[in-house]
Amino acid sequence: MLLDALPLAESSNLLAAREQMAFTLAFHIVLSCIGVALPATMLVANYYGLKKGDGRALELARRWSKAMAVTFAVGAVTGTVLSFEFGLLWPQFEHRFGSVFGIAFAIEGIFFFLEAIFLAVYIYGWKRLRPWPHFWAGMPMVITGIGGAFSVVAANAWMNQPQGFTLNRAGEVVDVEPLKVLFNPATGYEVMHMILAAYMVVGFLVASIYAVGMLKGRRDRLHRLGLVIPLTIACIATPFQLFVGDTAARGVADHQPAKFAAIECIQETGTDQTEYLGGVCTKDGVKGAIGIPGLDSFLVGWSTDTKVTGLNDIPAGERPPANTFIHLSFDTMVGIGSALFLLALWFAFAWWRKRDIPQTPWFLRAVAVSGAGAIAALWAGWIVTEVGRQPWIVQGYMRTSEAVTEAKGIWFSFGLVLLLYAGLGTGAVLVLRAMSRRWRADGTEEVQSPYAPPTEEVV
Amino acid sequence: MSKADAAAAILWVGATFYALFGGADFGGGFWDLFAGWDERGQRPRDVIQRSLTPVWEANHVWLIFVLVVLWTAFPTAFSAIFTTLYVPIALAALGIVLRGAGFAFRKSIVGLRERRAMGATFAISSVLTPFFMGAVVGAIAAGNVPAAGNGDAFSSWIQPLPLLIGAMFVASGAYLAAVFLVGDARRGGDAEMERYFERRALGAAVVAGAFALAGIFALHSEARYVFDRLTAEGLPLVILSLLCGLALLVVLLRGGRRLLRPLAAGAVVAVIWGWGVAQFPYLLPTSLRIDQAAAPDATMTIVFIVFAVATVVVLPSLALLYTLTQRDLLESEH
């Protein structure tokens, strides 16, 4: 048909499928972070509210749970889209390896199920369940969030460092060792990195909303608590994240030298490698970067004598594409992570000295942009993982080009997905803003404790 | 029973739960669509929304369960289905997005115009999604999915049988929903709505039954293997479904309220298992047998463990959710 006439139809299917997958994942990953980390955040507020009899903290927990009802609903459908896409875009990947990495998703199904159930009990139980049972009904979500993140990220870690299966001569999987699949060498650091990222994204994002409110002059107790609770959680996670991220980078250097070389723009294998910040990667080296001689080797092996593989030792057909993009994404992630660490230090210092947030609008401004920053860092990190693994879908075993569908019209479906998700994103933001306006209109001065007996209806 | 057969049974259990609970959710959307304009439709829409709100996401997870078990335990069947039926599958996915978003947003926005638009999105996609899912199932039963995949993207499902099964899915969902809503309206003390959904349950039962009957004729001409087994090994289940359906009609016509839900569920469950028995031992009649498509043993073991854990942990949790809902301990509005 028409599409067959295009000479690029075949290869451009791969590009379209990759773009669609990347876009839908980028959209979903933010929502899944909220699903992983918001429950703990609202339960902290809930616990504090119940222990101290603080109606404002309870009101915050209630509002966050109502917001999560929206993000979870959108996340449930975008997550469903992803599981359809595994078959619609990458059928050969499922065909060959579904029996291996599907294990992780089967386990994830249980966590997702439980999260959906207890979220419903928690969200819709504010009025009619007793306070402490209601609080405890929320607790399973903290565990299911972590368990769900473990399962999904273990599957991704397996794509980076596949093991635990036996192939026959025809390349078919004939035996599987589930524990080896789930606990591959990348699982530990990828899972930790993702869970901490989720807590950082949610903590900074929620805090940034209240920081904006405070900058607009709403400096009541509700806003203060709404800033301090999530910000504290995010700031505790941040130093751990720097440590885990550093470990992860060394893991990548050991196990995925091609990805590491792309991250650091290393052209020639050797010792005493320069660490480049920014710049453009070319065959003749990095242009326009700040170089710190020897630091890259030092970071990999604690000595400038550490030998680091360069792209010259990677076969031409196995080098990651878009080197500069990967390199800059990595720098973006590390740069934002470091900036957030400084913000955490600032907050910790002020709290230690005065039991209060720093009394300058600059602090609020920094918090106000920290949410967007954390999301940008999340995306950048995910780009490093995924684009850095290319051209492989399963490192060393299957190329992404072998996995892609032969179906026609992927560009069309990508276009449709863009439109659909634009509507979905806009709708979610509008709904959340409308909820927030409604809460404000109800009056922050006389916030009702959510557990108070219903005023108008008696059932 | 081999490990592969057991895994196929688990797949069918998941599909059964999805057909019952997910199907009833779709049916709720169906009645929402045909509830009439704002004022006339207000009361039935309220009943539907109250009954759907706390449970629709949990109900939806059964679909994920089915997908994941299919691709993990039977990866070759999964890729064969997805490379052949990608058009109706993508349309069903589109419907799922629109439906979920429409429902979630409708609840949370105040403006009448926006609510109406979101409500319409939810309702229309509630009809289209099960239709395309039914078309997928019909195409599989008709043997239009080759084991190697990449079957024809259109002629594989634009045939009388798949389209008929699609229509039957919509009708069965509407039937289940109407029966469930009779109970929910009764619990809410709304006698008028109780009668309203009672009439619709009757109508939907007759229509779903008619589609099922027509489906059997279409099976005869398009899916001979499945037809032959359905009328032999599967016959007891067909009769069971018929008896449940007839008993439900009798109870409804006599104004009874007992056993409505079990009878409605029984009619649907018997059809699903009848289909399973009729396909056996094929996953894709008649090109791919269950044992040919099966993943290695160790993977099957994980699927069994996951299923066991789901039975021990997820089902009681679901029961808790449904109990809290039925006792009105969960609200439905923000």
Chai-1 contact restraints between the chains, C-beta under 6 A:
chainA,res_idxA,chainB,res_idxB,connection_type,confidence,min_distance_angstrom,max_distance_angstrom,comment,restraint_id
A,K66,B,H334,contact,1.0,0.0,6.0,A-B,restraint_1
A,V70,B,A104,contact,1.0,0.0,6.0,A-B,restraint_2
A,V70,B,S108,contact,1.0,0.0,6.0,A-B,restraint_3
A,A73,B,G100,contact,1.0,0.0,6.0,A-B,restraint_4
A,A73,B,A104,contact,1.0,0.0,6.0,A-B,restraint_5
A,A76,B,E57,contact,1.0,0.0,6.0,A-B,restraint_6
A,V77,B,I96,contact,1.0,0.0,6.0,A-B,restraint_7
A,V77,B,V97,contact,1.0,0.0,6.0,A-B,restraint_8
A,V77,B,G100,contact,1.0,0.0,6.0,A-B,restraint_9
A,T80,B,I96,contact,1.0,0.0,6.0,A-B,restraint_10
A,V81,B,A93,contact,1.0,0.0,6.0,A-B,restraint_11
A,S83,B,I64,contact,1.0,0.0,6.0,A-B,restraint_12
A,S83,B,L67,contact,1.0,0.0,6.0,A-B,restraint_13
A,F84,B,A93,contact,1.0,0.0,6.0,A-B,restraint_14
A,G87,B,F78,contact,1.0,0.0,6.0,A-B,restraint_15
A,G87,B,F82,contact,1.0,0.0,6.0,A-B,restraint_16
A,L88,B,F82,contact,1.0,0.0,6.0,A-B,restraint_17
A,L88,B,Y86,contact,1.0,0.0,6.0,A-B,restraint_18
A,L88,B,A90,contact,1.0,0.0,6.0,A-B,restraint_19
A,P91,B,S79,contact,1.0,0.0,6.0,A-B,restraint_20
A,P91,B,F82,contact,1.0,0.0,6.0,A-B,restraint_21
A,P91,B,T83,contact,1.0,0.0,6.0,A-B,restraint_22
A,E94,B,W71,contact,1.0,0.0,6.0,A-B,restraint_23
A,E94,B,P75,contact,1.0,0.0,6.0,A-B,restraint_24
A,E94,B,F78,contact,1.0,0.0,6.0,A-B,restraint_25
A,E94,B,S79,contact,1.0,0.0,6.0,A-B,restraint_26
A,H95,B,P75,contact,1.0,0.0,6.0,A-B,restraint_27
A,H95,B,T76,contact,1.0,0.0,6.0,A-B,restraint_28
A,H95,B,S79,contact,1.0,0.0,6.0,A-B,restraint_29
A,G98,B,W71,contact,1.0,0.0,6.0,A-B,restraint_30
A,G98,B,T72,contact,1.0,0.0,6.0,A-B,restraint_31
A,G98,B,P75,contact,1.0,0.0,6.0,A-B,restraint_32
A,S99,B,P75,contact,1.0,0.0,6.0,A-B,restraint_33
A,S99,B,A295,contact,1.0,0.0,6.0,A-B,restraint_34
A,S99,B,P296,contact,1.0,0.0,6.0,A-B,restraint_35
A,S99,B,T299,contact,1.0,0.0,6.0,A-B,restraint_36
A,G102,B,W71,contact,1.0,0.0,6.0,A-B,restraint_37
A,G102,B,T72,contact,1.0,0.0,6.0,A-B,restraint_38
A,I103,B,I302,contact,1.0,0.0,6.0,A-B,restraint_39
A,F105,B,V68,contact,1.0,0.0,6.0,A-B,restraint_40
A,A106,B,V68,contact,1.0,0.0,6.0,A-B,restraint_41
A,A106,B,T72,contact,1.0,0.0,6.0,A-B,restraint_42
A,A106,B,V303,contact,1.0,0.0,6.0,A-B,restraint_43
A,A106,B,V306,contact,1.0,0.0,6.0,A-B,restraint_44
A,G109,B,I64,contact,1.0,0.0,6.0,A-B,restraint_45
A,G109,B,F65,contact,1.0,0.0,6.0,A-B,restraint_46
A,G109,B,V68,contact,1.0,0.0,6.0,A-B,restraint_47
A,I110,B,V309,contact,1.0,0.0,6.0,A-B,restraint_48
A,I110,B,A310,contact,1.0,0.0,6.0,A-B,restraint_49
A,F112,B,V61,contact,1.0,0.0,6.0,A-B,restraint_50
A,F113,B,V61,contact,1.0,0.0,6.0,A-B,restraint_51
A,F113,B,V314,contact,1.0,0.0,6.0,A-B,restraint_52
A,L114,B,S317,contact,1.0,0.0,6.0,A-B,restraint_53
A,A116,B,E57,contact,1.0,0.0,6.0,A-B,restraint_54
A,A116,B,A58,contact,1.0,0.0,6.0,A-B,restraint_55
A,A116,B,V61,contact,1.0,0.0,6.0,A-B,restraint_56
A,I117,B,A58,contact,1.0,0.0,6.0,A-B,restraint_57
A,I117,B,S317,contact,1.0,0.0,6.0,A-B,restraint_58
A,I117,B,L321,contact,1.0,0.0,6.0,A-B,restraint_59
A,A120,B,P54,contact,1.0,0.0,6.0,A-B,restraint_60
A,A120,B,L321,contact,1.0,0.0,6.0,A-B,restraint_61
A,Y124,B,P54,contact,1.0,0.0,6.0,A-B,restraint_62
A,Y124,B,L330,contact,1.0,0.0,6.0,A-B,restraint_63
A,Y124,B,E331,contact,1.0,0.0,6.0,A-B,restraint_64
A,G125,B,L330,contact,1.0,0.0,6.0,A-B,restraint_65
A,K127,B,E331,contact,1.0,0.0,6.0,A-B,restraint_66
A,R128,B,L329,contact,1.0,0.0,6.0,A-B,restraint_67
A,D175,B,P296,contact,1.0,0.0,6.0,A-B,restraint_68
A,V176,B,P296,contact,1.0,0.0,6.0,A-B,restraint_69
A,V176,B,A298,contact,1.0,0.0,6.0,A-B,restraint_70
A,V176,B,T299,contact,1.0,0.0,6.0,A-B,restraint_71
A,P178,B,A298,contact,1.0,0.0,6.0,A-B,restraint_72
A,P178,B,I302,contact,1.0,0.0,6.0,A-B,restraint_73
A,A407,B,Y86,contact,1.0,0.0,6.0,A-B,restraint_74
A,L424,B,A101,contact,1.0,0.0,6.0,A-B,restraint_75
A,G427,B,F105,contact,1.0,0.0,6.0,A-B,restraint_76
A,V431,B,F105,contact,1.0,0.0,6.0,A-B,restraint_77
A,V431,B,S108,contact,1.0,0.0,6.0,A-B,restraint_78
A,V431,B,I109,contact,1.0,0.0,6.0,A-B,restraint_79
A,A434,B,I109,contact,1.0,0.0,6.0,A-B,restraint_80
